[in-house]
């Protein structure tokens, strides 16, 4: 599976062109890898994109960014949150100073006259591939405030974001058309590749990891920690950071914490993580009460843009420090599932693990103690596999 890095700035604002550059590099690497093993890249028929929901940018009519992109964890939009509160008829998942809708309002307020499309990260990449903007999928649009039952934007949100900036929403898996012709040669693709409406990274990870069966849950241990469990009932609890996506006749309920691999990689390289993990006894407690975040702000199981990290005291032994980070993340994961069970009455029968963090056996044993059950390896551990399955999967009724 081909990979390519992109390098976001530290300010919470990034250049969306970096995403597109990385995608082009990744596709070219993938087509070369296929050729090296005797597979003709012309056999590729579908492209589907997954990405972090709540990350967005404004572009002009030619799909050139006219703003910085705000990341999923950008926050500090208090004035925008106050405007949302005045318009919203009921408590809504789009509320809050760190909400996706608040980010969208700030982008719109700062936009010049050339702004034409408000695009989530997935929308932006799909638009670059097809040369068509103004489209999104219902899962990426959820946190921006779309109605998941109807796939439409409420009137009050349309009044907040004028000038047609809001994208039209499609079901996951809808065909969005062909890859633009000038990319075929550059990317090493055939002439008949279609792009399909994608989804969020955590939903893609769920599709790759688990059978669609009530009681099955997936923890995605990537740069952040996201949990999803398939429930019979819809749960939307913006005060806690819980939300639901429609999947057939059930609801995929979950939330995402800002803890995760991004915190670990801030302190340790992959090599250091592996070596230090060998020194940890997962059956022992460290006595450290960490809540591992890089900066203030949490989404779930606490929804508080000012929630403070707890990362002290730091022991002189790096292995003990890493043990404390692992245990803090495992505690957060357990709190996530407990919060869902409180509202649905359903604790998962089975928890599967996806993402890079799922590959660490010491971390898995620490999680087992906190969860009260042993997480099992996912059917597939990469969200990209779930995204690739989407065109062949009946996602909604």
KAFENUR-V615517 format. One record per backbone hydrogen bond with DSSP energy under -1.0 kcal/mol. CO is the residue of the C=O (numbers start at 0). NH is the residue of the N-H. If there is no record, write none. Layout:
# KAFENUR-V615517
co: <CO:CO>
nh: <NH:NH>
This chain:
# KAFENUR-V615517
co: <11:13:14:15:16:17:18:19:20:21:22:23:24:25:26:27:28:29:30:31:33:34:39:40:44:46:48:50:51:54:55:56:57:58:58:59:63:68:69:70:76:77:78:79:80:81:82:83:91:95:96:98:99:100:101:102:103:104:105:111:116:118:119:120:121:122:123:124:125:126:128:133:135:136:140:141:146:151:153:154:155:156:161:164:167:169:170:173:176:179:180:182:183:183:192:193:194:196:198:199:200:201:202:203:204:205:208:210:212:214:214:215:216:217:218:219:220:221:222:223:224:225:226:227:228:229:230:236:236:236:241:242:244:246:249:250:251:252:253:254:256:258:259:259:260:263:268:269:270:271:272:273:275:276:280:290:297:303:303:306:309:316:317:318:319:320:321:322:323:324:325:326:327:328:329:330:331:332:333:334:335:336:337:339:340:349:350:351:352:353:354:355:356:359:360:361:362:363:364:365:366:367:375:380:381:382:383:384:388:389:392>
nh: <70:68:17:19:20:21:22:23:24:25:26:27:28:29:30:31:32:33:34:35:38:37:42:43:193:195:198:200:54:120:69:118:65:115:116:62:59:13:55:73:80:81:82:83:84:85:86:87:94:98:76:102:103:104:105:106:107:108:109:114:58:56:123:124:125:126:127:128:129:130:179:167:169:140:145:144:150:146:157:158:159:160:164:117:135:137:173:196:194:182:183:186:187:188:178:46:175:172:50:203:204:205:206:207:208:209:378:212:215:348:349:229:351:227:353:225:356:260:261:221:256:219:254:217:252:214:250:239:240:241:236:253:251:249:246:230:244:228:242:226:224:224:262:263:264:267:272:273:274:275:276:277:278:279:283:309:303:297:306:296:290:320:321:322:323:324:325:326:327:328:329:330:331:332:333:334:335:336:337:338:339:340:341:343:344:216:375:218:377:220:357:358:359:363:364:365:366:367:368:369:370:371:352:354:384:386:387:388:391:392:394>
